[in-house]
């Protein structure tokens, strides 16, 4: 990927000792505030496994498209903010942040251009900032994660001016948070897709944030069938080889790996396969696999639902050691990729070997506690960074130069 889009120069990836455990210091869990509205598979704030997460991000709050002040996703979700921050009474070191945005905020509808409009207007930003400060003070939150999916991208309501405007927005947000008197954190999410990542001035944004959260999941899914260069062929959505290539886009821009968190999905992307005799990665699919009893969406299954499939439906699980994923097949034509104890260790080792600063998880409530314990077991070594990242030449130029199509990843 990097060579295709940035020229033929080789990219040097940061290298650290796995035993140094650079990524062990941060474990960020996104908690879906709406999960109580599923028919099953719920996880209240009080039920989040204790002692594993350094940060919990309430997902999501929206921004009102007219007033530019924070607003809840719905009346039920909006009543749960305090339940998450209440966990700090038992876990004094835990940080609770608010995640603002999410994929759906840039879907067709009233919020579609809100981030663009916000980034373009300092008056609107001031309204947002004061709303955010009031929220954080009221609910005892420690930081904010800006999840704009995605600036500049025309298929996501973006415009070319977003590239520069987003930097100014984050610069001013950092300054306002610094005025609160107590330290407050600031992060933003990045896509693993080159096509969407080009909309971010990552070099300009880095000085204003604590860290980047890279969504290194959803690299593949049912949407591949609409992308000419991919087609309807089943591939793992957390493929470690492709994650490595995606991160090279950051290393080429000399982004400090200790300020980059590796994304891990506590769920799988699933397919209904065309030919029961061709069930390996790369075989053709016809649609998403059947939706789970709790998540209910064809093409995706929570970790808990996958574990139930393995236990109750005679599923076969096959390790792909190169992709660093498990492939589960059952029912003659059902296929899902996911990360279990073995592959979580592979991904933690990968993050540590590249000097990355932490791991983020989408989402806390899609697990029954099994995977977070496995991830914790994978990172027991002392977190000491032993080596400095190498110097890497930048490659990004003007955003979207020569690009006519947007073939990025789909929502988490």
N, C-alpha and C positions, 0 to 999 in steps of 0.2 A: 504493500500500500504506500509506504513512505516514498519508495523509489519512483512509483508511478506518478505521484502527484508533486513531489518535491525535487525531482531530478535524480541523478545516478549516484550522488555522493552517499557514502555509507553513513549510517547513523550509529553513534556510540551510545549504548544504553548505560545508565548508572549501574554500578556493580558494588554490592556490599555482601558481607558474610550473612548467610541465612541465620546463623546462630546469634547474630547481633540483634535480631528481632526488631528492626526499625518500625514495622507496622503494628507492633503489639501495643503501642502506647495509646492508640485511638481505635475504639470500636463504636461506630456510629450506627444507631438503629432508627430507621424511619418507621413511625407508627401510624398506620392508616386510621385516622380518626373516625372514618365511616365504617370500620369493620364490624361494629355492633349491628349494622343494618343488614348484614348477610344472614341467610337462614340458619347457618351453623358455622363452626370454626371461628368463634369470636375470641378476642383477647382484650379484656379491659386493661386500663393502665395498671391497676393493682396486680394483674396477673402476669405482667411482663417479667420474665425471669430476672431475678435480682443478682447483682454483682458481676454481670458480664459486660454491660455497656458502659462506656465512659460518657456517651452523649445519646440522648433520645431526641429525635426531631418530630414534632407534631406536624402531621401532613394532612391537609394543607389549609392555609388561609388564602383567601383571594383578595384582590384589590378592586374596589368599586370603580367601574369604568367612568363614572361621572364625578364623584367626590375625590377619588384616588386615596381613600382611606381603607384600612383593612376591613374585611367583612368575612363572616364564616361561610363555609361551603353550603351549609344548610342549618336549620334550627337545631337539629340533634347534635351534629358535630360541634357546633358553636358552644355547647354547654359542657364540653369535656376538657377545655384548656387547663383548668385548675387541677383536674385529676392527674394529669401527667406531671406537673410541677410539684404536686404533693409528694411524689416519690422521693424528693430530695430530703424530706424529713428523716427518712430511714437510710438514705444513701448520700451523705453530705458532699461527697466528691462528684456526684453525678451532675452533668450539665443538661439542661432542657432548653432546646431551641425551637423556634417557630420556622417551619418551611413554608415559603410563600410562593404560590404559583402551581406548578405541576402541568403535566401534559394537557389535561382537559381545559385549562384556562386559555390555551391558544387554539382550541377547537373553534369551529364556526359557532358564532354566538356573540353575546354582548361583551364578553371579556377579551375577544380575540386580539385586538390591537392595544389593549390596556398597557402592557409593558412598554410597547413602542411609544405610546403617548406619554407615559410616565417618564421614560428616559429622555424624551425630547423637551420636556418642560420643567424648569427648576421650580416654578410655582407649584406644579403638581407634586413634584418631589417633596417639597416642604410639607405639604398636606400629608403625604404618605409617612414621612419621617416622624411627624408629631403623633400620628395615629399609632405608629409602631412603638415609639417610646412610651406612650401611655399604656399600650398593651403589655409591654415587657415589664413595666413597673407594677401594673395591677396584678399580673399573674406570676411574677417572679421568674421570668425567663432570662436565660443567659446569653442568647445569641439569635441570629436570624440567618437562614439559608435561602438565597434567592434562586428559584428554580424556574427560569425563563426558557421555555421550549418552543421556538428558538429565535434569537435575534437574527435579523437579516433574511432568514429563510422565507421566501415568498409563499410557500405552501403552508406556513405557520403564522401568517399575518405579519411577517417582518418586512422591513424596508432597509435599503442600504445605509441610511443614516444611523441605524441601530449600532453599527460597528463602533463608531466613536461615542455616540450618546451613552451607551452602556458604561463605558469607562468613567465618564463624568458623573453618571448616576451613582456608581459604586464608590467613587472618590468622595462625593458629598455625603453619602450614607455613612461611610467610615468616619468622616469628620463629626457627623452628628452623634454617632454612637460614642465617640470619644468624649463627648461633652456630658455624658450621663453621670459621671462621677465614679461608677464602678465599671470594671472592664466588661465589655460585651463582645461576643464573637461575631464574625461575619464570614460567610462562605458562599460559594455558588456551585451549581451542578454543571458539569460538562458532558456532552455526548461522546460516545466512542466513534461515531460516524464522522468521517472527514467532511462530508457534504454539509453537515450541520455545524461542525466545529469551526469551519471557516468563517462563520458569522461572529465568532468571539475574538476580540483582540486580547488573547491570553497574556501576552507580554505586558500590555497596558493595564490589564485587570489585576495581575498578580500582586503588585505592591499594596493593594487596598484590602486584601482578604487574608484570613487566617489559613485557609486551604481550599483547594478544588476537590469536589466530589465527582469522580468520573463514573458515569453509568455504564460500566463494562458488562452489561447484560442486554438482552433484547437485540443482540447483534443479528439474530435471524428470527423469523417467525412467518406466519401465514402471508404477510405482506410481500415476502420474497417473490411470490408468484406474479406480482405486478411489476417487478423490476427486471428489465430485459437481461441484464448481465448475470442475474442470479437464477430466476425461474422457480418453478414449484418443486424444489428439492429440499428434503429435510436435512438441516444442519443444526448443530448445537448453538444455543443462544449465548452461552458463556465460554465459547471456544478460546482456550488459552493462547493458541497461536495467533488468532486474530486480535486478541486483547494486546498481546505484545506489539503487534504491528500498529495498532491504534495509539498506544502510548508513545511510540516513537515520534508521533506528531508533536507531542509535548517536549520530548527530549531535544528534538531539533530546534526548538525555540528556547532552549536553555532554562526551562522551568525547573525549579528546585523540586526534586522528587519527594523530599521530606514534607512538601506542602501539597502532595497529591495523595488522595485516598482511593484505594481500589474498590470498585463496586462488586458486590456479590448478591446474587438473587436467591432468596429463600423460596423459590418457585421454579417451575419449568415451562418451557414453550413446547406445545404438543401438536401432533398432526394425525390425521387419518390418512394412512398410506394407500397408494393406488393398487399395489400388487403385494399380497400377503407373502409372496416368495422373495420379495425385495424389501427388507426391513432395516437395512443398515443406513448409516449416515450417507447422504448423497442420493438415496432412492427418492422416487417421485411421490409427492403427496397430492391429495385432492381437496383437502379442507383442513381446518383445525380439528383436533381430536375432540371427543365429547367433553362438554363442560363438566366440572366437578360439582358435587352435591352442594358445596358451600360457596365456592367462588362463582360457579354458574356460567362462565364464559368459555365458549369453544376456543381451543388453542392455547389455553393456559391452565395449569394446575398448581395449587399451593404445595409446599413441601409436605405438609400433613396429608393432603390428598394423595400425593405420590406414594407416601409411605403406606397408606391404606391400600392402594392398588397393589403394591408389592406384597403386602401381607395377605390380601383377601382374593386376588384375581389371578393368581398363578403367573405373575409377570416374570419375565426374564430380564436381568440387568447385566449389561456389558460395559466394561470400562474401556474408554478410548484414551489411552495414556498420552497421546500426542495432543489431542484437544483438551485433555484434562477434565473430562466430563463422564458421567454415567448415562448410558442409553437404556431406557426401560421400554419394553414392548409387551403387549398383551392383547387379548381379544381378537387376534388374527390380523388387525390392521391399525392398532393404536400405538403411538410412538411419542415418547417425551424424553427430553434431555434435562438433567438436573445435576446439582452438586450434593454429594453425600460426605460422610466423614473422610473418605479417602481423597476425594477431589478438593474438598475444602483445605486439606493440608497442602495439596499441591499449589493452590492459589495463595495461601498464606506464605508458603516458601517463595513463590514467585514475587510477591510484594516485598518480602524481606530482602531477597536477592537483588532487587532494584531500588533499594533504599527508600521505599515509599513510606509515608508518614502514618498511614492508618488504613482501616478497612471500613467501608460503609455497607449497610445491608438494607435491601428492599425485599421484604418488609418484616419487621419484628413479628407481626401477628399472623404471618403465613406459615410460621413454624410452630411446633408444639413444645419447643424447648430443646429438642434433640440436636438441631444443627448449631445453635449458638453454643451449646456445651462442647460439641465437636470442634468448633472453631476456636474456642478457648483452649482446648487441649492441644491444638496445633500451634499455639503461640506461647508456650510456657517459658521460653528462653528469655534471659535478661535483655531488655530493650536498650541497647547501646549501639549507636551508629559508629562504625569503625572506619569508614572510608568516605571521602568527599566525591561528589559526582563530577564527572569530567566536563570539560568545556565542549559545547555543542553548537554548531553554527545554526542560526535561525534560517527558516525557509519561507514563512508566510509572507505574502505581499498584500496587495489590495484585495479585500474580500470579494469572493465570487468572480474573480477575473476569469473570463472564458467559460464560465459555467452556465449552462442553459437548463439543466435538469437537476432536480434535487432527489437523490436516491438514498436518503438517510434511513435510520432505524425508526421503529414504531414505538408506541408508548409502553412504559413499564406497567 
